[in-house]
């Protein structure tokens, strides 16, 4: 059974740095991100064109490469959460949460009894096919699976203290684009959006919940790190390829 170094670091108040994969299907992407030095990677099943078998293959390589594999599921539904956990995901991000009931439902799906309602299957990717004693296995999983709630709706901001007071929530991670749309703001840099994000950071501190954000901009990530965020999610593999390719082509044509 593998310890989740990202969850442990966040609980110590340390900064962790990750990224997201949204299109590339080769499991080698996990090795590339691990070799780049990332602590974790999200596999995007909300907007990415992935089936479960592909996600499971990426997760296996990520675990072996010692980069923590996390999955953004499409929705807060038990079968979407449970299957990626059985495949070996070491945490799940649930998008578009707005109510306490949604958060409670998500946390229950992430945890085994007696603290949750997750069904048990031990000799799968979640144990690197080793299995283990039932109660030891479930205790370890409950102590290591990372529960990430994505905050990207106006209603979530309005009820943020209620959402983050749910036992078992580890991280509140901002989705800045959708939050901007939900607030009706002209851009993510608008003061309305920035104030809303700061409310999440402040609520996280009150409730002992880590906060984070997903941005393409290094300086933006640094700024939020300096304001208390600890889960920094930097760009995607698509952006890395396009940025590098455009820069090279521009230089060659210059």
TARAZI-V21363 format. One record per pair of residues at least 4 apart in sequence whose ideal C-beta (glycine too) atoms are under 8 Angstrom apart, sorted by the first residue. I is the first residue (numbers start at 0). J is the second residue. D is the distance in Angstrom with one decimal. If there is no record, write none. Layout:
BEGIN
((I | J | D) (I | J | D))
END
This chain:
BEGIN
((0 | 126 | 6.0) (0 | 129 | 7.5) (0 | 131 | 6.2) (0 | 135 | 8.0) (0 | 136 | 6.7) (0 | 139 | 4.8) (0 | 140 | 7.7) (0 | 143 | 7.8) (1 | 62 | 6.3) (1 | 89 | 7.1) (1 | 127 | 7.1) (1 | 143 | 7.4) (2 | 7 | 6.6) (2 | 143 | 6.0) (3 | 7 | 6.4) (3 | 67 | 6.1) (3 | 89 | 4.9) (3 | 90 | 6.9) (3 | 143 | 4.0) (3 | 144 | 7.1) (3 | 145 | 6.0) (4 | 8 | 6.1) (4 | 38 | 7.1) (4 | 67 | 6.4) (5 | 9 | 6.4) (5 | 15 | 5.1) (5 | 17 | 7.6) (5 | 38 | 5.5) (5 | 39 | 4.8) (5 | 67 | 4.4) (5 | 69 | 7.9) (5 | 89 | 7.5) (5 | 90 | 7.3) (5 | 145 | 6.3) (6 | 10 | 6.3) (6 | 89 | 7.8) (6 | 90 | 7.0) (6 | 143 | 6.0) (6 | 144 | 7.7) (6 | 145 | 4.6) (6 | 169 | 6.2) (7 | 11 | 6.6) (8 | 13 | 4.1) (8 | 14 | 7.8) (8 | 15 | 5.2) (8 | 38 | 7.3) (9 | 13 | 6.9) (9 | 15 | 6.2) (9 | 145 | 7.7) (9 | 169 | 6.5) (9 | 170 | 6.7) (9 | 209 | 4.3) (9 | 229 | 5.8) (9 | 230 | 6.4) (10 | 169 | 7.8) (10 | 209 | 7.8) (12 | 229 | 6.6) (13 | 229 | 6.6) (14 | 224 | 5.9) (14 | 229 | 4.9) (14 | 230 | 8.0) (14 | 231 | 6.4) (15 | 38 | 4.4) (15 | 39 | 6.3) (15 | 229 | 6.6) (15 | 230 | 5.8) (15 | 231 | 7.1) (16 | 36 | 7.7) (16 | 37 | 6.0) (16 | 38 | 5.5) (16 | 39 | 8.0) (16 | 231 | 5.1) (16 | 233 | 6.4) (17 | 37 | 5.2) (17 | 38 | 5.6) (17 | 39 | 3.7) (17 | 40 | 5.7) (17 | 41 | 6.6) (17 | 67 | 7.7) (17 | 69 | 7.6) (17 | 230 | 7.4) (17 | 231 | 7.2) (17 | 232 | 5.2) (17 | 233 | 7.1) (18 | 32 | 5.9) (18 | 37 | 5.4) (18 | 40 | 5.6) (18 | 41 | 7.4) (18 | 232 | 6.5) (18 | 233 | 5.3) (18 | 234 | 5.9) (18 | 235 | 6.6) (18 | 236 | 7.3) (18 | 239 | 7.9) (19 | 40 | 6.8) (19 | 41 | 4.2) (19 | 42 | 7.7) (19 | 43 | 5.5) (19 | 71 | 7.5) (19 | 213 | 6.7) (19 | 232 | 6.2) (19 | 234 | 7.4) (19 | 235 | 4.7) (19 | 236 | 7.7) (20 | 28 | 5.3) (20 | 29 | 8.0) (20 | 32 | 7.4) (20 | 40 | 5.9) (20 | 41 | 7.2) (20 | 42 | 5.6) (20 | 43 | 6.7) (20 | 47 | 7.2) (20 | 57 | 7.1) (20 | 235 | 6.8) (20 | 236 | 5.1) (21 | 43 | 4.4) (21 | 46 | 6.2) (21 | 47 | 4.2) (21 | 235 | 5.0) (21 | 236 | 6.9) (21 | 237 | 5.9) (22 | 47 | 6.3) (22 | 48 | 6.7) (22 | 236 | 6.8) (22 | 237 | 5.6) (23 | 28 | 4.6) (23 | 236 | 5.2) (24 | 49 | 7.3) (24 | 53 | 5.2) (24 | 57 | 7.9) (26 | 30 | 7.8) (26 | 56 | 4.7) (26 | 57 | 4.9) (26 | 59 | 6.9) (26 | 60 | 3.9) (26 | 61 | 8.0) (27 | 31 | 6.3) (27 | 60 | 7.1) (28 | 32 | 6.3) (28 | 40 | 8.0) (28 | 57 | 6.6) (28 | 236 | 6.1) (29 | 33 | 6.2) (29 | 40 | 6.6) (29 | 57 | 5.5) (29 | 58 | 8.0) (29 | 60 | 4.3) (29 | 61 | 3.8) (29 | 64 | 5.3) (29 | 66 | 6.0) (29 | 68 | 7.0) (30 | 34 | 6.1) (30 | 60 | 6.2) (30 | 64 | 5.1) (31 | 35 | 6.4) (32 | 37 | 4.7) (32 | 40 | 5.0) (32 | 61 | 8.0) (32 | 66 | 5.7) (32 | 236 | 7.8) (33 | 37 | 6.8) (33 | 61 | 7.2) (33 | 64 | 3.9) (33 | 65 | 6.3) (33 | 66 | 3.9) (34 | 64 | 7.9) (37 | 66 | 5.9) (37 | 233 | 7.9) (38 | 66 | 7.0) (38 | 67 | 6.4) (39 | 66 | 6.4) (39 | 67 | 4.0) (39 | 68 | 7.5) (39 | 69 | 5.7) (39 | 90 | 7.9) (40 | 61 | 6.3) (40 | 66 | 5.7) (40 | 67 | 7.5) (40 | 68 | 6.3) (40 | 69 | 6.9) (41 | 69 | 5.0) (41 | 70 | 6.9) (41 | 71 | 5.3) (41 | 92 | 6.3) (41 | 213 | 8.0) (41 | 232 | 6.6) (42 | 47 | 7.1) (42 | 49 | 6.7) (42 | 54 | 5.4) (42 | 57 | 5.7) (42 | 58 | 7.2) (42 | 68 | 6.5) (42 | 69 | 7.2) (42 | 70 | 4.9) (42 | 71 | 7.2) (42 | 88 | 7.7) (43 | 47 | 3.8) (43 | 49 | 7.4) (43 | 71 | 5.0) (43 | 235 | 7.7) (44 | 49 | 5.4) (44 | 54 | 6.4) (44 | 70 | 5.9) (44 | 71 | 6.1) (44 | 72 | 5.6) (44 | 73 | 5.5) (44 | 79 | 7.6) (44 | 83 | 7.4) (45 | 71 | 5.0) (45 | 72 | 6.9) (45 | 73 | 4.9) (45 | 74 | 7.9) (45 | 94 | 5.3) (49 | 53 | 5.0) (49 | 54 | 5.1) (50 | 54 | 7.2) (51 | 55 | 6.1) (51 | 82 | 5.9) (51 | 83 | 7.3) (51 | 86 | 6.9) (52 | 56 | 6.7) (53 | 57 | 6.6) (54 | 58 | 6.2) (54 | 70 | 6.4) (54 | 83 | 6.3) (54 | 86 | 6.5) (54 | 88 | 7.9) (55 | 59 | 6.6) (55 | 83 | 8.0) (55 | 86 | 4.0) (55 | 87 | 7.1) (55 | 124 | 6.1) (56 | 60 | 6.9) (57 | 61 | 6.1) (57 | 68 | 6.9) (58 | 62 | 6.4) (58 | 68 | 4.5) (58 | 70 | 7.7) (58 | 83 | 7.5) (58 | 86 | 5.3) (58 | 87 | 4.4) (58 | 88 | 5.7) (58 | 124 | 6.2) (59 | 63 | 6.7) (59 | 87 | 6.3) (59 | 124 | 6.0) (60 | 64 | 5.9) (61 | 66 | 5.0) (61 | 67 | 7.3) (61 | 68 | 3.8) (62 | 68 | 6.3) (62 | 87 | 5.6) (62 | 89 | 7.6) (62 | 124 | 7.7) (62 | 127 | 6.5) (67 | 89 | 5.0) (67 | 90 | 7.1) (67 | 145 | 7.7) (68 | 87 | 6.7) (68 | 88 | 5.5) (68 | 89 | 5.8) (69 | 88 | 6.3) (69 | 89 | 6.5) (69 | 90 | 4.3) (69 | 91 | 6.8) (69 | 92 | 6.3) (69 | 145 | 6.4) (69 | 147 | 6.9) (70 | 83 | 4.4) (70 | 88 | 4.5) (70 | 90 | 7.7) (70 | 91 | 5.5) (70 | 92 | 7.2) (71 | 91 | 7.6) (71 | 92 | 4.3) (71 | 94 | 6.3) (71 | 149 | 7.3) (72 | 76 | 7.7) (72 | 79 | 4.4) (72 | 80 | 5.7) (72 | 83 | 6.5) (72 | 91 | 5.8) (72 | 92 | 7.3) (72 | 93 | 6.3) (72 | 94 | 7.5) (73 | 79 | 6.0) (73 | 94 | 7.5) (74 | 79 | 6.1) (74 | 93 | 7.9) (74 | 94 | 7.3) (74 | 95 | 7.7) (75 | 79 | 7.9) (75 | 80 | 7.6) (75 | 93 | 4.9) (75 | 95 | 7.9) (75 | 96 | 6.8) (75 | 101 | 5.2) (75 | 104 | 5.8) (75 | 105 | 5.1) (75 | 108 | 7.9) (76 | 80 | 7.0) (77 | 81 | 5.7) (77 | 104 | 7.8) (77 | 108 | 4.8) (77 | 116 | 7.8) (78 | 82 | 6.1) (79 | 83 | 7.3) (80 | 84 | 6.4) (80 | 91 | 5.4) (80 | 93 | 7.4) (80 | 105 | 6.9) (80 | 108 | 4.2) (80 | 109 | 6.4) (81 | 85 | 6.3) (81 | 108 | 6.1) (81 | 117 | 6.1) (81 | 118 | 6.3) (82 | 86 | 6.5) (83 | 88 | 4.3) (83 | 91 | 6.4) (84 | 88 | 5.4) (84 | 91 | 6.8) (84 | 109 | 7.0) (84 | 117 | 7.0) (84 | 125 | 6.1) (84 | 144 | 6.7) (85 | 120 | 5.4) (85 | 123 | 4.8) (85 | 124 | 6.8) (85 | 125 | 5.5) (86 | 123 | 7.0) (86 | 124 | 4.6) (86 | 125 | 7.1) (87 | 123 | 7.2) (87 | 124 | 3.3) (87 | 125 | 5.1) (87 | 127 | 7.4) (88 | 125 | 8.0) (89 | 143 | 6.7) (89 | 144 | 6.5) (89 | 145 | 6.3) (90 | 144 | 5.8) (90 | 145 | 2.8) (90 | 146 | 6.9) (90 | 147 | 6.1) (90 | 169 | 7.6) (91 | 105 | 7.6) (91 | 109 | 6.1) (91 | 144 | 7.5) (91 | 145 | 7.5) (91 | 146 | 7.0) (91 | 147 | 6.7) (92 | 147 | 4.0) (92 | 148 | 7.6) (92 | 149 | 5.4) (92 | 172 | 6.3) (93 | 101 | 7.5) (93 | 102 | 7.9) (93 | 105 | 4.4) (93 | 147 | 7.1) (93 | 148 | 5.7) (93 | 149 | 6.4) (94 | 149 | 4.5) (94 | 151 | 6.8) (94 | 174 | 6.9) (95 | 149 | 6.7) (95 | 151 | 6.1) (95 | 152 | 6.0) (95 | 177 | 7.4) (96 | 101 | 4.8) (96 | 102 | 5.6) (96 | 105 | 7.0) (96 | 148 | 4.8) (96 | 149 | 6.6) (96 | 150 | 7.0) (96 | 152 | 7.7) (96 | 155 | 5.9) (96 | 162 | 6.5) (97 | 101 | 6.3) (97 | 152 | 5.0) (97 | 154 | 4.1) (97 | 155 | 5.1) (97 | 158 | 7.3) (98 | 102 | 7.3) (98 | 154 | 7.5) (98 | 158 | 7.0) (98 | 162 | 7.7) (99 | 103 | 6.1) (99 | 158 | 7.1) (99 | 161 | 4.9) (99 | 162 | 6.1) (99 | 165 | 6.2) (100 | 104 | 6.3) (101 | 105 | 6.4) (102 | 106 | 6.3) (102 | 148 | 5.8) (102 | 162 | 5.2) (102 | 165 | 4.5) (102 | 168 | 6.3) (103 | 107 | 6.3) (103 | 165 | 5.6) (104 | 108 | 6.6) (105 | 109 | 6.5) (105 | 146 | 6.8) (105 | 148 | 6.8) (106 | 110 | 6.2) (106 | 115 | 6.6) (106 | 146 | 5.6) (106 | 165 | 6.1) (106 | 166 | 7.3) (106 | 167 | 4.0) (106 | 168 | 6.4) (107 | 115 | 4.6) (107 | 116 | 4.4) (107 | 117 | 7.5) (108 | 115 | 7.0) (108 | 116 | 6.7) (108 | 117 | 5.9) (109 | 115 | 6.3) (109 | 117 | 6.5) (109 | 144 | 5.3) (109 | 146 | 5.1) (109 | 167 | 7.2) (110 | 114 | 4.8) (110 | 115 | 2.7) (110 | 116 | 7.6) (110 | 117 | 5.9) (110 | 140 | 7.9) (110 | 141 | 5.1) (110 | 144 | 7.0) (110 | 167 | 6.2) (111 | 115 | 5.7) (111 | 117 | 4.9) (111 | 119 | 6.0) (111 | 137 | 3.9) (111 | 140 | 6.0) (111 | 141 | 5.6) (112 | 116 | 6.8) (112 | 117 | 7.8) (112 | 137 | 7.5) (114 | 141 | 6.0) (114 | 166 | 7.9) (114 | 167 | 6.9) (115 | 141 | 7.1) (115 | 167 | 7.5) (119 | 133 | 7.1) (119 | 136 | 7.8) (119 | 137 | 6.3) (120 | 125 | 7.7) (121 | 125 | 7.5) (121 | 126 | 5.7) (121 | 130 | 4.6) (121 | 131 | 6.0) (121 | 133 | 7.0) (121 | 136 | 5.0) (122 | 126 | 6.3) (122 | 128 | 5.9) (122 | 129 | 7.1) (122 | 130 | 3.8) (123 | 128 | 6.9) (124 | 128 | 7.0) (125 | 140 | 7.0) (126 | 130 | 5.6) (126 | 131 | 5.9) (126 | 136 | 6.7) (130 | 136 | 7.3) (131 | 135 | 5.8) (131 | 136 | 4.2) (131 | 139 | 7.9) (132 | 136 | 6.3) (133 | 137 | 6.4) (134 | 138 | 6.1) (135 | 139 | 6.2) (136 | 140 | 6.4) (137 | 141 | 6.3) (138 | 142 | 6.4) (139 | 143 | 6.1) (140 | 144 | 5.7) (145 | 169 | 5.2) (145 | 170 | 6.7) (146 | 167 | 5.7) (146 | 168 | 5.5) (146 | 169 | 4.7) (146 | 170 | 7.2) (147 | 169 | 6.5) (147 | 170 | 4.3) (147 | 171 | 7.8) (147 | 172 | 5.3) (147 | 211 | 7.9) (147 | 230 | 7.7) (148 | 162 | 6.6) (148 | 163 | 7.9) (148 | 168 | 5.8) (148 | 170 | 7.1) (148 | 171 | 5.5) (148 | 172 | 7.2) (149 | 172 | 5.4) (149 | 173 | 7.7) (149 | 174 | 5.1) (150 | 155 | 4.7) (150 | 156 | 7.0) (150 | 159 | 7.1) (150 | 162 | 7.7) (150 | 171 | 5.2) (150 | 172 | 6.9) (150 | 173 | 5.4) (150 | 174 | 7.0) (150 | 178 | 7.0) (150 | 199 | 5.4) (151 | 155 | 7.0) (151 | 173 | 7.0) (151 | 174 | 3.3) (151 | 175 | 7.8) (151 | 176 | 7.8) (151 | 177 | 3.8) (151 | 178 | 4.7) (151 | 181 | 6.7) (152 | 156 | 7.4) (152 | 177 | 7.2) (152 | 178 | 7.1) (152 | 181 | 4.8) (153 | 157 | 6.4) (153 | 178 | 7.8) (153 | 181 | 4.5) (153 | 182 | 5.5) (153 | 195 | 7.9) (154 | 158 | 6.3) (154 | 181 | 8.0) (155 | 159 | 6.3) (155 | 162 | 6.2) (156 | 178 | 7.6) (156 | 182 | 7.9) (156 | 195 | 4.7) (156 | 198 | 5.9) (156 | 199 | 7.0) (158 | 162 | 5.7) (159 | 163 | 6.1) (159 | 171 | 7.5) (159 | 198 | 5.9) (159 | 199 | 5.7) (159 | 202 | 4.5) (160 | 164 | 6.1) (160 | 202 | 5.3) (160 | 205 | 7.0) (160 | 206 | 7.2) (161 | 165 | 8.0) (162 | 168 | 7.4) (162 | 171 | 7.4) (163 | 168 | 5.9) (163 | 171 | 5.9) (163 | 202 | 5.2) (163 | 203 | 6.2) (163 | 205 | 7.7) (163 | 206 | 4.3) (163 | 208 | 4.7) (164 | 206 | 5.5) (168 | 206 | 7.8) (168 | 208 | 5.4) (169 | 208 | 6.8) (169 | 209 | 6.3) (170 | 208 | 6.6) (170 | 209 | 4.7) (170 | 210 | 6.9) (170 | 211 | 5.8) (170 | 230 | 5.3) (171 | 199 | 5.4) (171 | 202 | 7.4) (171 | 203 | 5.5) (171 | 208 | 5.6) (171 | 209 | 7.6) (171 | 210 | 5.2) (171 | 211 | 7.6) (172 | 210 | 7.2) (172 | 211 | 4.4) (172 | 212 | 6.5) (172 | 213 | 6.7) (172 | 230 | 6.1) (172 | 232 | 7.0) (173 | 178 | 6.3) (173 | 196 | 5.4) (173 | 199 | 6.2) (173 | 210 | 7.4) (173 | 211 | 7.1) (173 | 212 | 4.2) (173 | 213 | 7.2) (174 | 178 | 5.9) (174 | 213 | 6.5) (175 | 179 | 6.2) (175 | 187 | 4.4) (175 | 192 | 6.9) (175 | 196 | 7.3) (175 | 212 | 6.4) (175 | 213 | 7.2) (175 | 214 | 6.7) (176 | 180 | 6.7) (176 | 187 | 6.7) (177 | 181 | 6.1) (178 | 182 | 6.2) (178 | 187 | 7.6) (178 | 192 | 6.2) (178 | 195 | 6.4) (178 | 196 | 7.4) (179 | 184 | 4.9) (179 | 186 | 6.5) (179 | 187 | 4.8) (179 | 189 | 7.1) (179 | 192 | 5.2) (182 | 189 | 7.9) (182 | 191 | 5.5) (182 | 192 | 6.0) (182 | 195 | 6.3) (184 | 189 | 3.9) (184 | 191 | 4.8) (184 | 192 | 4.9) (185 | 189 | 5.5) (186 | 192 | 7.5) (187 | 192 | 5.3) (188 | 192 | 7.1) (188 | 193 | 7.0) (189 | 193 | 7.0) (190 | 194 | 5.9) (191 | 195 | 6.5) (192 | 196 | 6.4) (193 | 197 | 6.4) (194 | 198 | 6.7) (195 | 199 | 7.1) (196 | 200 | 6.7) (196 | 212 | 7.1) (196 | 223 | 7.5) (197 | 201 | 6.2) (197 | 226 | 7.0) (198 | 202 | 6.2) (199 | 203 | 6.3) (199 | 210 | 5.7) (200 | 204 | 6.8) (200 | 210 | 5.0) (200 | 223 | 7.7) (200 | 226 | 6.0) (200 | 227 | 4.9) (200 | 228 | 6.2) (201 | 205 | 6.7) (202 | 206 | 6.2) (202 | 208 | 7.5) (203 | 207 | 7.8) (203 | 208 | 4.4) (203 | 209 | 6.4) (203 | 210 | 4.0) (203 | 227 | 7.6) (204 | 227 | 6.5) (209 | 229 | 5.0) (209 | 230 | 5.6) (210 | 227 | 6.8) (210 | 228 | 4.9) (210 | 229 | 6.9) (210 | 230 | 6.9) (211 | 228 | 5.3) (211 | 229 | 6.6) (211 | 230 | 2.8) (211 | 231 | 6.2) (211 | 232 | 6.2) (212 | 219 | 7.8) (212 | 220 | 7.1) (212 | 223 | 5.4) (212 | 228 | 6.0) (212 | 230 | 7.9) (212 | 231 | 7.1) (212 | 232 | 6.9) (213 | 232 | 4.0) (213 | 233 | 8.0) (214 | 219 | 4.6) (214 | 220 | 5.3) (214 | 223 | 7.8) (214 | 232 | 7.4) (214 | 233 | 7.0) (214 | 234 | 7.7) (215 | 233 | 7.5) (215 | 234 | 4.8) (215 | 235 | 7.9) (215 | 238 | 5.5) (216 | 220 | 6.7) (217 | 221 | 6.4) (217 | 233 | 6.9) (218 | 222 | 6.4) (219 | 223 | 6.7) (220 | 224 | 6.2) (220 | 231 | 4.7) (220 | 233 | 6.1) (221 | 225 | 6.4) (222 | 226 | 6.7) (223 | 227 | 7.8) (223 | 228 | 4.2) (223 | 231 | 7.5) (224 | 228 | 5.6) (224 | 229 | 7.4) (224 | 231 | 6.0) (234 | 238 | 4.4) (234 | 239 | 6.0) (235 | 239 | 7.1) (236 | 240 | 6.4) (237 | 241 | 6.2) (238 | 242 | 5.8) (239 | 243 | 6.3) (240 | 244 | 6.0) (241 | 245 | 6.0) (242 | 246 | 6.3) (243 | 247 | 6.3) (244 | 248 | 6.2) (245 | 249 | 6.0) (246 | 250 | 6.4) (247 | 251 | 6.3) (248 | 252 | 6.1) (249 | 253 | 6.1))
END
